[in-house]
Amino acid sequence: MSGCLLLTRQPAENQRLAASLAEHGIATCSLPLLALEPCPEGPRERQRMLDLDLYQAVVVVSPVAARLGLERLDHYWPQPPQGVAWLAVGGGTAQVLRDYGLPAECPAQGQDSEALLAMPLWPPLLARPDLKVLIWRGEDGREHLADQLRAAGARVDYLPLYARRMPAGLEAELAELAPQIDRVLVLSVQALRHWREAAGGHWQAQRHWRCFVASERIAAQAREWGCTDVVTCRGADDAAVVEAVLSSSG
C-alpha cells in the first residue's frame, strides 16, 4: 500500500504512534475522530471519590480516564487509599497509573473486558460478600464488564470522567485528507460512527480502506456498515497497532 494510514486518536497519542510507525517506513496522517470533554463533577461523582477507600477494586478503561481520574484523586486524597486493587484495561492505561505511583495491573494478553475478567485476582475478590468495584470511564461503555461483575455478586458503580463528541469541522478535514489515505485506525464504535457520518456521500469509497480496529466487537460493526477490509489488532496500544500494520503491509 502506498497511501497514508489515518491515525484517529487524540493528537498527542497520534504523534507518538506516528513516530513509531515512521521508524518502519509507514506514512501517517492525523485526524482525531473524537473530541473529549471532561464531565462536570456533581454531588454523586464527588461522593464516589470521597468514598474511594470503600471500594476493593478500581477499573480504569483508558489513559484519558486515568489522567482525569488522577486529577480528582489528587484533589481529594493527599495519599491514595490503601487496600484498593487498581486495574487497567490496557498497558498504556496501567502505565499512567504506575507513573502516579499506583500498583496497577493489566491483562497479560488482550485489552478488552474479557481479558480483564480473566485476570487471576478476580476469584479471591469475588469471594468477598461485600465486593465493591468502581469503573473510571467516559459517559458510557464497559456495560458488559459491569454486568458480569454484578452477576458474580459484586456491586459496581461508575465514575464518568469525559464525554466523547464529534469534532467540529471533521467532515471538511476528512474530505481534504481522503485522497492521501488508504488505511485507517479506529479504536471504538463511536469513532467508527463519526468516521462514517463525516464521510457522508464518500462512504461508499472510504469503506474499502483497510480498517484497523481494536476488538472483534468493533470489527463486527465495521463489517455491518460495509467495511470490506478489516484487521483486528491484538489490542489498542501502540505496540499492538504497529504489529498489526506491519503484519498486513506488503
Salt bridges, closest charged atoms under 4 A:
GLU37 OE1 - ARG165 NE 3.87
GLU41 OE2 - ARG72 NH1 3.99
GLU45 OE2 - ARG44 NE 3.84
GLU114 OE2 - HIS144 NE2 3.26
ASP130 OD1 - ARG128 NE 3.25
GLU139 OE1 - ARG165 NH1 3.24
ASP140 OD1 - ARG164 NH2 2.51
GLU143 OE2 - ARG137 NH1 3.39
ASP157 OD1 - ARG48 NH2 3.72
ASP157 OD2 - ARG155 NH2 3.31
ASP182 OD1 - ARG183 NE 3.14
ASP229 OD2 - ARG210 NE 2.91
ASP238 OD1 - ARG9 NH2 2.44
ASP238 OD2 - ARG16 NE 2.68
GLU243 OE1 - ARG234 NE 3.52
